Amino acid sequence: MDKTAEPDLPRYLAIARDIEADIRAGRLMEGERLPSERDMARDRQISRMTARQALQHLTKRGLLEAQVGRGTFVRSGAIQQELTTLTGFSEAMARQGRESSSIVVEAATRDPDPATALALGLPAGAQVHRLTRIRLVDGAPVAIEISEIIAAITPGFFAGADFARQSTYARLRTAFDIAPTTAEQTLEAAAAEGETAHRLNLPEGAPILRLTRLTRDAEGQAFEFVRSLYRGDAFNMKVHLSLGSTE
């Protein structure tokens, strides 16, 4: 029998939360196979449809992985995000053997908002290329990324490019000879609300990480301002530290 559910919580969601709690507590280990829908329905005294909904919910959230002909397994560990190495999202995921893709939400040349104009030091009338993408890893949405690049130095940035698959930094290097070299990043905790929660398949109020980055080229000129929202349950942020002055 499944554990006690909140009165107004759908049955499948209550079961999904129980399974998630078992994963977080280590009672279900990485790579472990879950019972089949039939076995889960029998053991918990629920319908197979309810069991299927619970498993599908956790699969969409990236906690489980369905393998054709084998069953459903606890997904491999959280994605490592290096905060001390400047790499594009696609490049970082490839290094970890993850399959990344993107859903392009917006690709437009437009006036910058005040925060972007200030960060990039843009004069009045200057425009940016805004690229908003939902980032997927192994088919599951894990982040929303809004990248804004100075339009004056990247004319025709969107022409012929497929940013559902193509790396932004690869495009900058090959088409405009711009090499991302240094960056300033800030990271803060936040809660998923509204459209953000919907796009990342998260419940309202779920923890997310908000990252802001100002990227500079080899000459130290800022050319890109990025604002990203990461699923808090999908990433480990890794930083290399060394001992500073003891004086």
N, C-alpha and C positions, 0 to 999 in steps of 0.2 A: 504494500500500500504506500502511495506517495505521502510525503510529509504534509503537515497541516498548511493549507493555503490561505492567503488573504481572502476575505469574503468575496470581493469583487474582482479578483484576479482570475483570468481565464485558466482553465485547468492545465492546458499545455504549457502556459507561461510559468505556472507554479512548478511544474515538473522540470522545465528548462532551468529554472533558478536552483532547484535542488541539485541537478546535474552539474551546473556551473560551480556551485558551492563545493561539491566533491572534487572538482578539478582544481579549484583554488587551494583546497586544503590538502591536496596530494593523495586523496583517496582514489582518484582516477589519475593514472600516470600518463605522461606523454607517450603516444603510440599505442595505448591500450584500446582494445576493441570493445565497443559498447554492445549490449544485448540487441538483438534484432527487434524490429517493430513488434513482431508477434510475441516474442518473449517479454518485452517490456510491457505490452498490453496485458499479458497474463499475470505477470508479477505485480503490477501496480493496479490491476483491476480497472483498466481504462480501455477505450476503443483504440484500434490500430490507427485511426485517423488522428486521435489526440497524441499518440506516441510519435507519429510521423511529423506532426506540427512542431512538437518539442524539439525533435532532432533537426528539423529544417531551420528552426529559429536559431539554434546554436551554431549550425553550419554557416548561416548567413552572417553571424556575428564573428566568425572566424575561429571559434573554439573547437569545432569538430570538422572532420574531413571525411566526405563520403567517397569511397573507392569502389568503382563498379565491379560487381562480382565478389567483393571481399567483405563489405560492410562499412560501418561508420566508426571512425577512430578519433581519439583525442589528438588534436592537431599539435604539430611540433611547436617548440617554444616561441616566445615573443621575438619580434624583429629587433635586432640590434641597430640602433641609430647612433653613429659616431658624431659627437658634437665638436670634436677637435680636428676633423678632416673635412675639407670642402669637396663634396661630391654631389652630383645630381642624384635624384631619387632612383632613377632607373639603374644608374651605375652602382649605387649602394646595394640595391636588391640583387643585382646580378652577382655581386661579390659573395653574397650569402647563399647563392644557388636558388634564389626565389624567382618566381615568374611574376613580372610586374606588367601592368597595363594601365590605361587611363581612360576615363570618360570625360571628354571635353564639354564643359558647361558653357564657357564663354571664350571667344577668341576675337577681340575687337581692338581697334585703335581709338582711343578716347581721351578725354580730359582726365587728369589724375585727381584723386580726392586729396584733401588737404594734408593728410598724413603722408601720402606718397610724395606729393610735391615737396614737402619739407624734408623728408628723408633723402630724396635724390637731388635736392637743391635746384629744382626746376624753375625757370623764369616764367612769367605770365605768358599764357598762350601755348606753352609746350605740351606735347601729348605723350602718352605711353601706350605700349602694346600690353593689353591685359589678357592674360591666359589663366582661366580658372579650370582646374581639373579635379575630378574625384580620382584618387590614386587607389588602385587595387593591387593586392598581393595574393598570388595563388587564387585569383578570382574573387576575393572578398574585399569590400571597401574598407580602407584603413586610414585614409587621410583626405583632407580637402586642401588644395594648394592654390593660392592666388599669387601669380608672379606678374610683376609689372616692370617692363623694360623701356628705357628711354627710346622713343620712336625716332628721334632725329639721327641716331647713330646706327639704327637697324632698319633701314627702309625695306619694305617688302618682306618683313619678318614672317608673316603668315603665308605668303605665296608659295604654293607647292609643298607645304609642310604638312605632315600628318602627326599632330601632337598627341593623338591617342596612342601612338607607338614610339614616336621620336623623342629623344632627349632634348630638352631645351638647351643644355650646355653644348651638346654635340652640334646643334644648329648654329649656335653663336660662334663656335670655333670654326666650322667649315664655311659658313656663309659670310661671316663678318670679321673673322680673325680676332675675335674677342675671347680672351682666356680668363675665366673666373679664377682669381688668384687668392684673394683674402675676403673675409666676411666678418661682420659683427652680428652676433645672434643673441636673442633674449628668449627665455623659456618660462612660461607660467602655467599654473593649473587653472582650469576653467570647467564649466559644466555644459554639456550638449543641450541646446535648446532649438526648437523650431525646425527650420530647414536643415541645420547642421545635423541634428539628431536623425532626421529622416534620411539624409544622404548617406550617413554612416551606419544606418540600421541599428541605432542605439535608442534606448528609452530616454525620455526627457530627464535631464538632470544627471545623466551618466558622466563619469569623469573623462575629460579630454585634456590634451596638452596643446597650448597655443605657442607657436614658434614664430618669431619675427626675425628676418635676416636682411641685412644690407650687404650686397655683394659688390666687390671692386675688381677692376682689371689689373694687369701687371703694372700699370702706371699709377695705381692708387685711385683711379676715378670710379666713383659709384655709378653703376649702370642698371642695377636690378634691385627691386624691393619686393620681398616675398613674405607673405603671411600664410601660415599653414596651421591646420587643426588636425591633430593626431588622436586616434582612439587611445585612451589611457590604458586599455587592457591588451593592446596589441604591440606596444613598443617598450623597449628598455633603452633609456638614454644613457650612453656611455661616454665618459670623459676621462682622459688620461691626465693625472696630476703629478707634479713634482714638488719637492720640498722647496719652499721659498726661503727668503732670508730669515735667519733666527735672531737678528739684531732687534 
